[in-house]
């Protein structure tokens, strides 16, 4: 037997568990039992009393399985209607809602392909491997399409220009000073 011996088998041992109290109510509308666990009996009784009132008023429902899209749409509709407020208690501005709306717009296969390529480039995959993964007939197609995302392009260009300017103006500028 692994672990400590349960208190039931060892009469000298004390129970180390924390007592908990479970309260439940029946939702006739949803035909489901709603359960919740509490650390004290008083909290369980208070929740049960409040829940019975809420069920009677129709302000409480049994939890249901919902997709992220359904929850998002419910939140967005509530924010548009003004029933869901920001941390300050103010209604969300339309520009904020438009911005949040744009974040969860689905992307198509074309955008998914570009996202995949961008992530591979950011992870450091070389251009030849990327070209193979994307099914391009030549590495030139990959470089033409994704070259601007390749790491070091800007730094390399700046370093080359700095080196050129230093060579071109360096000794003459120092002789003049």
C-alpha positions in Angstrom: 0.0 0.0 0.0 1.4 3.4 -1.0 0.9 6.6 1.0 -0.3 7.1 4.6 -2.7 4.7 6.3 -6.2 6.1 6.3 -7.7 7.1 9.7 -10.3 4.4 9.4 -7.6 1.7 9.5 -5.4 3.4 12.1 -7.4 4.3 15.2 -4.7 6.6 16.6 -4.5 8.8 13.4 -6.5 12.0 13.1 -8.3 13.0 9.9 -6.4 15.7 8.0 -9.1 16.6 5.5 -10.9 19.9 5.5 -14.6 19.7 6.0 -16.8 21.0 3.1 -20.5 21.5 2.6 -22.3 21.0 -0.6 -25.5 22.9 -1.4 -27.7 22.2 -4.4 -30.9 23.6 -5.9 -33.1 22.2 -8.7 -33.6 24.3 -11.9 -37.0 23.3 -13.2 -36.5 25.4 -16.4 -33.2 23.6 -17.2 -34.1 20.3 -15.7 -30.8 20.2 -13.9 -29.4 20.2 -10.4 -27.0 23.1 -9.7 -24.3 22.2 -7.1 -21.7 24.2 -5.3 -19.2 23.4 -2.5 -18.5 25.7 0.5 -16.0 25.6 3.4 -18.8 26.4 6.0 -22.3 25.3 6.5 -23.4 29.0 6.8 -22.1 29.8 3.4 -23.8 26.8 1.9 -27.1 27.7 3.4 -26.8 31.3 2.3 -26.0 30.4 -1.3 -28.9 28.0 -1.4 -31.3 30.6 -0.2 -30.0 33.2 -2.7 -30.1 30.6 -5.5 -33.7 29.6 -4.8 -34.7 33.3 -5.1 -32.6 33.8 -8.3 -34.1 30.7 -9.9 -37.6 31.9 -9.0 -36.9 35.3 -10.5 -35.3 33.8 -13.6 -32.0 35.5 -13.1 -30.1 32.2 -12.5 -29.7 29.2 -14.9 -27.9 25.9 -14.8 -24.5 26.1 -16.5 -24.4 24.8 -20.1 -21.6 23.9 -22.4 -20.8 26.9 -24.5 -18.3 27.4 -27.2 -15.8 30.3 -27.1 -17.6 31.9 -30.0 -21.0 31.8 -28.1 -19.5 33.3 -25.0 -17.7 36.0 -27.0 -20.9 36.9 -28.9 -22.8 37.1 -25.6 -20.1 39.4 -24.1 -20.0 41.6 -27.2 -23.8 42.0 -27.3 -23.9 42.9 -23.6 -21.1 45.4 -24.1 -22.9 47.0 -27.1 -26.1 47.1 -25.1 -24.3 48.7 -22.2 -25.1 46.0 -19.7 -21.4 45.0 -19.6 -19.2 47.8 -18.5 -15.4 48.4 -18.4 -13.5 48.6 -15.1 -14.4 52.2 -14.6 -18.1 51.4 -14.8 -18.5 53.2 -18.1 -19.9 51.8 -21.3 -17.4 50.6 -23.8 -16.6 53.1 -26.6 -17.6 52.0 -30.1 -14.0 52.1 -31.3 -12.9 49.7 -28.5 -15.7 47.3 -29.5 -14.7 47.5 -33.1 -11.1 46.7 -32.2 -12.1 43.7 -30.0 -14.4 42.5 -32.8 -11.6 42.5 -35.3 -9.4 40.3 -33.1 -11.7 37.3 -33.3 -12.6 37.4 -37.0 -11.8 34.0 -38.5 -9.0 33.8 -41.1 -9.0 31.8 -44.3 -6.5 29.3 -45.6 -4.5 31.9 -47.4 -4.0 34.0 -44.2 -3.3 30.8 -42.3 -0.5 29.9 -44.8 1.1 33.3 -44.4 0.8 33.1 -40.6 2.5 29.7 -40.7 5.3 31.1 -42.8 5.7 34.1 -40.5 5.9 31.9 -37.4 8.5 29.6 -39.1 10.7 32.7 -40.0 10.4 34.1 -36.5 11.5 30.7 -35.1 14.6 30.9 -37.3 13.8 28.3 -40.0 16.1 28.9 -43.0 14.8 30.1 -46.3 15.5 26.8 -48.2 13.6 24.7 -45.6 10.7 27.3 -45.6 10.6 27.1 -49.4 10.2 23.3 -49.2 7.5 23.4 -46.5 5.5 25.9 -48.5 5.9 24.0 -51.7 7.5 26.8 -53.7 9.2 25.7 -56.9 12.3 27.8 -56.1 13.8 29.6 -53.1 13.5 32.9 -55.1 9.7 32.8 -54.7 10.0 32.4 -51.0 12.5 35.2 -50.7 10.4 37.5 -52.9 7.3 36.9 -50.8 8.8 36.6 -47.3 12.2 38.3 -47.5 11.0 41.3 -45.6 10.4 39.1 -42.6 13.8 37.5 -42.5 15.7 38.4 -39.3 18.6 40.7 -39.5 17.8 42.4 -42.8 17.4 45.9 -41.3 20.4 45.5 -39.0 22.5 44.1 -41.8 21.6 47.0 -44.1 22.3 49.6 -41.5 25.7 48.0 -40.7 26.6 47.9 -44.4 25.6 51.6 -44.9 27.5 52.6 -41.8 30.6 50.7 -42.8 30.4 52.3 -46.3 30.0 55.8 -45.0 32.8 55.3 -42.5 35.1 54.1 -45.3 34.1 56.8 -47.6 34.2 59.7 -45.2 36.3 58.3 -42.3 39.9 59.3 -43.0 39.1 62.6 -44.8 36.7 63.6 -42.0 39.4 62.8 -39.3 42.1 64.7 -41.3 39.9 67.8 -41.4 39.3 67.9 -37.7 
